[in-house]
Amino acid sequence: MEIQKDLIIEKAAGIIMSSGVDELTINNLASELKVKESQLHNHLTKDDDILLMLLLNFETDINVLEVEFAKKTETPDTELNNLFKTLHALFLEKPYYLDLIFDKNTIKRDESVKESFLRIRNTAEKYLSSIINKGKNEKTFKTKVSTENLVGKILSGFRLFMKDEQRVRELMLEMKTLKTQNAY
């Protein structure tokens, strides 16, 4: 029986949402899918392959958004505002992306996971730079601060905002766990 990639992603996301990134293993995923680990070997050979699959899915989502935004003709300030609204909505729809991005062990992961993470970051930096440069050229953004510094500040601010969202979700998960433990 061939297991569909979308089902793997759905179950992997569920594991992250209920137990965290550290519990995302081939063994736990096989259990969620109700299959033997060996049945996953067409798609996955090690635990980090699951993370890579999810990150590649996130990259695809980001690239689709970038193409959609490129089709629109908006002022740079409107484009920037809409970009953040769209990303916020994406993270609310797929909050497990936050866990992937903020995983404290990313640096210790497989090289392909780190490369995917860096591609996502580079895509974000490049796209933000293009919006800011367009805004500077059109005099919408009147600042002498370098584009590189602005991009860094914007990404840091968005990262903090989304990290707060993640903390709230983690707190809710912790409360759910405590409630379940107290029920016994």
Residue pairs with C-beta under 8 A, 6 or more apart in sequence:
1 35
1 39
2 42
3 33
3 35
3 39
3 40
3 42
3 43
5 43
5 53
7 33
8 29
8 33
8 40
8 43
8 44
8 50
8 53
9 53
9 54
9 57
11 29
11 32
11 33
12 24
12 29
12 50
12 53
12 54
12 96
13 54
13 94
13 96
14 32
15 23
15 24
15 28
15 29
15 32
16 23
16 24
16 54
16 96
16 99
16 100
17 95
17 96
17 99
17 173
18 173
19 28
20 99
20 173
21 51
21 99
21 100
21 103
21 105
22 105
24 47
24 50
24 51
25 47
25 50
26 37
26 40
26 44
26 46
26 47
26 49
26 50
27 37
29 40
29 44
29 50
30 36
30 37
30 39
30 40
33 39
33 40
43 49
43 53
44 50
44 53
46 110
48 109
48 110
48 112
48 113
49 110
51 100
51 103
51 109
51 110
51 113
52 110
52 112
52 113
52 116
54 96
54 97
54 100
55 100
55 113
55 116
55 117
55 120
56 116
58 94
58 97
58 100
58 120
59 116
59 119
59 120
59 123
61 90
61 94
61 97
62 120
62 123
62 124
63 123
65 83
65 86
65 87
65 90
66 123
66 127
69 79
69 82
69 83
69 86
69 127
72 79
72 82
74 82
75 135
75 138
75 140
76 131
76 132
76 134
76 135
76 138
76 140
76 141
77 135
77 140
77 141
79 131
79 134
80 128
80 131
80 132
80 135
80 154
83 127
83 131
84 158
87 158
88 161
88 162
90 97
91 97
91 98
91 162
91 165
92 165
95 165
95 166
95 169
98 162
98 163
98 165
98 166
98 169
99 166
100 106
101 117
101 120
101 162
102 162
102 163
102 166
103 109
106 113
106 114
106 117
107 114
124 155
125 151
125 155
128 150
128 151
128 154
128 155
129 147
129 148
129 151
132 141
132 147
132 150
132 151
133 147
134 140
135 141
136 143
136 147
141 150
143 150
